[in-house]
Amino acid sequence: VGGPGATVLQVAFLSLKGIVARPSSRIMADTGPRHPLHALPLESGAVCIEGSPWIWQLLHQCVENAWEYWSVIVGLVSIACFLFAALPQLYVAHTNGRVDQALSLGFLLCWLGGDFTNLIGCYLTNQLPLQIITAIFYVNMDIIMISQFSYYKLKNDRLKGNGSLKGVCISWVVISITLSIILPSQLLLKNHDKNIDVEVSQKTLGITEMSGFICGYVSSVFYLGSRFPQLHKNFHRKSTEGTSYLLFALAMLGNCTYGMSLLLKLPAVRHLKSQYIMHHLPWLIGSFGVLILDFFMTAQFIIYRKKDRNKTKDLFAIEVEPLLVDEKEI
């Protein structure tokens, strides 16, 4: 969703796991071939002795110090923000019924594009099943938001009957939810049966890593581009009515915490810091860049909400004024 928001789930988990492989004295196991995008050896017998047990069980990362621990915590907060960001907007759209007038279709499509390329990146770089499941959830939430947008757009324009249109949208949502259950289950079964001891050639790893970077840059472009259609629509309408600010507030919190989770893992050695920044640059741009644009979105909500309230007061005064005049005449 992402989203809603501009964070990239693929690298949110890469930041939690550690994108650059390095040996650890606290991981006691036979050190086999290491994937460059994973912090763990590809052997299945690794054991984390001094790390946090729940982080090891959830993310297969052996946290070695307080900085890495808080990077994980902040990263999980970021993921939670994006998971629930779309729910307030879905509720407001349902109660308002004019989501097609409030949200920009370009905003929704760009958000879907960002989440979809993120899902592809997670799959190509062989991320954890939890990552892929959450990425599928993001895409499905985008599809539900676009379905809701299309439903109210067609309903308000009276292009189709309400009954048939409602049936089509409900069917589409049911299909999306079904796929979101079936696909993760298949991925979990595939991951369980897969032999993780297979040696992968350096050429394949290089192509995989490059594909992950490409998906990261493409997702960043989509997320950055998504805000401009919505900013333009708000400016054109001179209103933010029908749009939930929590959608953008949670996205801002998610992007901020995501960027912090990356920066908390900065290496102590100076010359490694620049290398680390360059390695995470596309996702840092995607998070902090969108955060700047969301400040402009916040300014629009503050300015236009005041105007909307003034309009409501004026309409109320117009309705009440004749009654006051009649009372004076009496």
Phi and psi in degrees as a GROMACS rama.xvg file:
@    title "Ramachandran Plot"
@    xaxis  label "Phi"
@    yaxis  label "Psi"
@TYPE xy
80.6955  -157.76  GLY-2
-15.197  -120.068  GLY-3
0.483172  150.776  PRO-4
96.2381  -175.863  GLY-5
-113.282  9.81169  ALA-6
-73.6323  154.328  THR-7
-109.66  114.329  VAL-8
-61.7214  -37.9309  LEU-9
-52.3276  -49.6659  GLN-10
-88.4993  -14.9938  VAL-11
-59.4563  -40.8127  ALA-12
-79.1645  -31.4355  PHE-13
-61.8162  -36.715  LEU-14
-68.8225  -32.1984  SER-15
-72.1058  -36.2549  LEU-16
-87.1715  -24.2378  LYS-17
95.5666  107.015  GLY-18
-75.9737  -23.5738  ILE-19
-103.888  122.447  VAL-20
-71.0212  137.476  ALA-21
-148.809  148.142  ARG-22
-69.5529  150.056  PRO-23
-134.836  133.329  SER-24
-74.0385  -14.6843  SER-25
-94.376  -2.39112  ARG-26
-103.057  105.029  ILE-27
-96.5427  102.335  MET-28
-168.877  169.603  ALA-29
-70.3805  122.832  ASP-30
-85.8567  103.737  THR-31
-92.528  -160.45  GLY-32
-64.1486  138.479  PRO-33
-110.512  135.764  ARG-34
-77.6876  134.222  HIS-35
-65.6781  -19.0077  PRO-36
-97.7531  8.1531  LEU-37
-124.666  146.439  HIS-38
-89.5085  -2.52689  ALA-39
-112.712  152.362  LEU-40
-68.5645  156.348  PRO-41
-77.0787  -2.79436  LEU-42
-74.6987  152.134  GLU-43
-91.6272  -4.26369  SER-44
-99.0128  16.8573  GLY-45
-67.2753  141.849  ALA-46
-133.713  131.978  VAL-47
-98.2089  115.159  CYS-48
-85.9419  -52.0253  ILE-49
-102.396  1.44655  GLU-50
-84.2902  178.668  GLY-51
-74.3763  123.939  SER-52
-61.8114  -42.3299  PRO-53
-70.6657  -33.8512  TRP-54
-68.4293  -38.3006  ILE-55
-63.3904  -42.3957  TRP-56
-70.0125  -37.9943  GLN-57
-80.2481  -45.3239  LEU-58
-115.836  -5.42562  LEU-59
57.5982  38.9102  HIS-60
-120.338  131.392  GLN-61
-92.4411  102.209  CYS-62
-77.2008  126.137  VAL-63
-107.07  -16.4006  GLU-64
-151.813  175.784  ASN-65
-65.5285  -35.5638  ALA-66
-62.4776  -45.2781  TRP-67
-65.6809  -37.079  GLU-68
-62.7447  -47.9796  TYR-69
-71.1959  -26.1808  TRP-70
-62.7242  -40.5185  SER-71
-65.5997  -46.3383  VAL-72
-60.6633  -49.2149  ILE-73
-64.137  -37.2859  VAL-74
-64.4807  -39.1577  GLY-75
-67.8013  -36.3161  LEU-76
-61.4568  -41.2555  VAL-77
-60.3983  -45.0794  SER-78
-63.1874  -41.7533  ILE-79
-61.9365  -39.5869  ALA-80
-59.9855  -45.1269  CYS-81
-72.8575  -28.8741  PHE-82
-64.5346  -37.0125  LEU-83
-103.795  4.26369  PHE-84
-64.9086  -36.6283  ALA-85
-79.2995  -20.4578  ALA-86
-61.4884  -44.9158  LEU-87
-60.6648  -37.1596  PRO-88
-67.9744  -38.6055  GLN-89
-61.8744  -39.184  LEU-90
-68.4263  -46.2038  TYR-91
-61.8898  -41.3851  VAL-92
-64.1736  -36.7953  ALA-93
-68.5648  -42.3134  HIS-94
-76.3992  -32.9492  THR-95
-82.5502  -43.6306  ASN-96
77.4133  8.34682  GLY-97
-128.866  40.3076  ARG-98
-64.0538  -28.5391  VAL-99
-66.7273  -24.0797  ASP-100
-89.3165  -20.6514  GLN-101
-93.3952  -44.6499  ALA-102
-98.2799  149.233  LEU-103
-88.8915  133.382  SER-104
-63.3156  -34.5156  LEU-105
-62.0698  -37.3999  GLY-106
-60.969  -46.2631  PHE-107
-67.7355  -40.7796  LEU-108
-68.0791  -39.5408  LEU-109
-65.4921  -38.4439  CYS-110
-64.0388  -42.0015  TRP-111
-62.8303  -41.7064  LEU-112
-61.3394  -40.9652  GLY-113
-65.3644  -43.8893  GLY-114
-69.036  -34.7672  ASP-115
-69.4002  -44.0702  PHE-116
-66.2813  -31.4343  THR-117
-63.8124  -41.6024  ASN-118
-62.8736  -42.8054  LEU-119
-61.7323  -42.9532  ILE-120
-61.9989  -40.7336  GLY-121
-61.7237  -40.6987  CYS-122
-71.0499  -44.0935  TYR-123
-67.6753  -33.2608  LEU-124
-92.3974  11.2405  THR-125
57.4806  52.2514  ASN-126
-79.2028  175.846  GLN-127
-61.6912  149.577  LEU-128
-55.7158  -35.9524  PRO-129
-60.8346  -37.6296  LEU-130
-62.381  -48.6907  GLN-131
-66.1138  -39.5421  ILE-132
-61.6683  -44.9485  ILE-133
-66.7668  -37.7479  THR-134
-63.6823  -39.5138  ALA-135
-63.976  -38.2746  ILE-136
-61.6254  -42.8148  PHE-137
-58.2909  -48.768  TYR-138
-61.9167  -41.4355  VAL-139
-66.552  -37.247  ASN-140
-63.8358  -38.1333  MET-141
-62.7557  -42.7993  ASP-142
-63.6854  -40.0351  ILE-143
-64.2283  -42.4262  ILE-144
-64.1538  -41.4654  MET-145
-68.1326  -37.0133  ILE-146
-63.7862  -42.7719  SER-147
-63.6611  -42.0026  GLN-148
-59.3875  -47.4521  PHE-149
-64.6984  -39.4732  SER-150
-60.1515  -51.5701  TYR-151
-71.541  -29.0056  TYR-152
-64.5874  -49.7074  LYS-153
-69.0629  -36.4617  LEU-154
-65.5716  -45.3542  LYS-155
-70.0463  -31.1456  ASN-156
-84.9323  -3.56472  ASP-157
55.4609  42.9307  ARG-158
-86.9507  -25.9314  LEU-159
-138.988  163.625  LYS-160
-69.6384  147.652  GLY-161
-62.4008  -40.0317  ASN-162
-64.4409  -52.0071  GLY-163
-65.4909  -39.5965  SER-164
-65.2472  -40.758  LEU-165
-63.7635  -39.9875  LYS-166
-63.3586  -41.0137  GLY-167
-63.5569  -45.1788  VAL-168
-66.9717  -40.4437  CYS-169
-64.238  -41.2365  ILE-170
-61.6362  -41.9291  SER-171
-63.7786  -41.4469  TRP-172
-66.6375  -41.3746  VAL-173
-62.3282  -42.0709  VAL-174
-61.8058  -42.7118  ILE-175
-62.8236  -44.1759  SER-176
-65.7103  -39.505  ILE-177
-61.5357  -45.0768  THR-178
-63.9655  -35.7401  LEU-179
-67.9743  -18.9396  SER-180
-91.4476  -42.4396  ILE-181
-70.5767  -48.1592  ILE-182
-61.1208  -47.3451  LEU-183
-60.8464  -36.7456  PRO-184
-62.3941  -43.7036  SER-185
-64.0818  -38.573  GLN-186
-66.3932  -38.1005  LEU-187
-66.2185  -41.2575  LEU-188
-65.1202  -41.3965  LEU-189
-63.8099  -40.9025  LYS-190
-67.1627  -33.6869  ASN-191
-70.6866  -38.4263  HIS-192
-85.2997  -13.3781  ASP-193
-74.69  139.605  LYS-194
-84.2136  109.656  ASN-195
-85.0285  1.50898  ILE-196
-90.0123  5.16386  ASP-197
-72.0359  131.063  VAL-198
-78.6436  131.995  GLU-199
-107.704  136.846  VAL-200
-71.0307  153.737  SER-201
-63.4481  -32.8612  GLN-202
-64.0092  -44.0575  LYS-203
-63.589  -41.446  THR-204
-63.1809  -39.0026  LEU-205
-63.9375  -42.7247  GLY-206
-64.7738  -41.7331  ILE-207
-63.7097  -44.7449  THR-208
-63.1828  -40.9809  GLU-209
-64.5059  -40.4095  MET-210
-62.9188  -36.6769  SER-211
-64.1294  -40.8809  GLY-212
-64.9254  -42.0397  PHE-213
-61.3364  -45.7108  ILE-214
-62.2168  -36.5195  CYS-215
-63.4349  -45.678  GLY-216
-65.9644  -42.7666  TYR-217
-63.0407  -43.0408  VAL-218
-61.606  -41.2588  SER-219
-61.4858  -41.7307  SER-220
-63.0434  -44.2163  VAL-221
-61.6378  -47.1232  PHE-222
-65.4866  -41.36  TYR-223
-65.2998  -42.1408  LEU-224
-70.7489  -20.6025  GLY-225
-67.4352  -29.0305  SER-226
-74.9999  -30.4907  ARG-227
-64.8297  -43.6609  PHE-228
-60.2521  -37.5942  PRO-229
-72.6481  -39.3819  GLN-230
-60.9756  -41.473  LEU-231
-66.0713  -40.9373  HIS-232
-65.9187  -42.8113  LYS-233
-61.7974  -41.5269  ASN-234
-66.0682  -40.0414  PHE-235
-67.4602  -39.4079  HIS-236
-80.6416  -21.1795  ARG-237
56.0873  36.5523  LYS-238
-161.013  153.38  SER-239
-120.33  16.9775  THR-240
-61.4663  136.77  GLU-241
90.7342  -2.91287  GLY-242
-114.093  131.722  THR-243
-85.3169  125.14  SER-244
-68.6246  -24.8831  TYR-245
-61.5699  -27.9254  LEU-246
-57.9475  -45.715  LEU-247
-84.0812  -31.5383  PHE-248
-64.6232  -44.4092  ALA-249
-68.6372  -33.9116  LEU-250
-65.5375  -39.8976  ALA-251
-63.2446  -45.4555  MET-252
-63.4502  -39.3505  LEU-253
-64.9404  -43.7386  GLY-254
-66.0429  -39.6973  ASN-255
-65.6462  -48.1485  CYS-256
-67.3335  -33.4216  THR-257
-64.9928  -46.7214  TYR-258
-61.4512  -38.5809  GLY-259
-64.8716  -37.526  MET-260
-63.9179  -32.1909  SER-261
-72.1307  -45.6797  LEU-262
-69.3036  -27.0387  LEU-263
-65.67  -19.5384  LEU-264
-98.8955  16.1407  LYS-265
-58.3828  133.385  LEU-266
-65.0417  152.609  PRO-267
-73.76  -30.3513  ALA-268
-74.3656  132.764  VAL-269
-62.49  -46.77  ARG-270
-70.834  -18.1679  HIS-271
-82.2858  -19.6966  LEU-272
-64.3568  -45.8384  LYS-273
-64.463  -38.0129  SER-274
-64.8961  -40.31  GLN-275
-64.2351  -44.7242  TYR-276
-61.2949  -45.4048  ILE-277
-62.9358  -36.5648  MET-278
-67.4026  -30.6738  HIS-279
-105.8  9.34275  HIS-280
-56.3986  -46.9646  LEU-281
-59.4637  -35.7683  PRO-282
-83.4349  -26.8707  TRP-283
-67.461  -40.4602  LEU-284
-63.4218  -43.5659  ILE-285
-63.5484  -32.7388  GLY-286
-85.3318  -55.8677  SER-287
-74.2554  -29.8027  PHE-288
-64.6065  -46.1674  GLY-289
-67.4648  -32.5257  VAL-290
-59.953  -40.0504  LEU-291
-63.7541  -44.2057  ILE-292
-64.9818  -33.3217  LEU-293
-70.1395  -22.7353  ASP-294
-66.2586  -38.6353  PHE-295
-64.536  -37.8793  PHE-296
-63.1674  -39.9438  MET-297
-63.1559  -40.8681  THR-298
-61.4434  -40.0366  ALA-299
-62.9557  -41.6112  GLN-300
-61.8634  -41.2845  PHE-301
-66.3365  -45.8675  ILE-302
-69.7411  -49.3803  ILE-303
-76.7426  -27.4215  TYR-304
-66.1181  -35.8818  ARG-305
-64.1549  -41.6804  LYS-306
-65.4771  -39.5201  LYS-307
-63.5547  -39.1179  ASP-308
-67.1262  -39.4611  ARG-309
-64.2189  -39.0959  ASN-310
-63.2361  -41.1392  LYS-311
-63.7778  -41.2971  THR-312
-64.4612  -40.1261  LYS-313
-64.4578  -42.7863  ASP-314
-64.2519  -39.4772  LEU-315
-65.6214  -38.9687  PHE-316
-65.9038  -38.5672  ALA-317
-64.8911  -38.6369  ILE-318
-71.4691  -33.8952  GLU-319
-83.665  -29.4218  VAL-320
-57.4188  -45.555  GLU-321
-60.581  -35.8527  PRO-322
-64.7279  -38.5842  LEU-323
-66.879  -38.2575  LEU-324
-64.8283  -41.7585  VAL-325
-62.8209  -38.4824  ASP-326
-64.7508  -38.1632  GLU-327
-67.3078  -40.0752  LYS-328
-64.6525  -36.7238  GLU-329
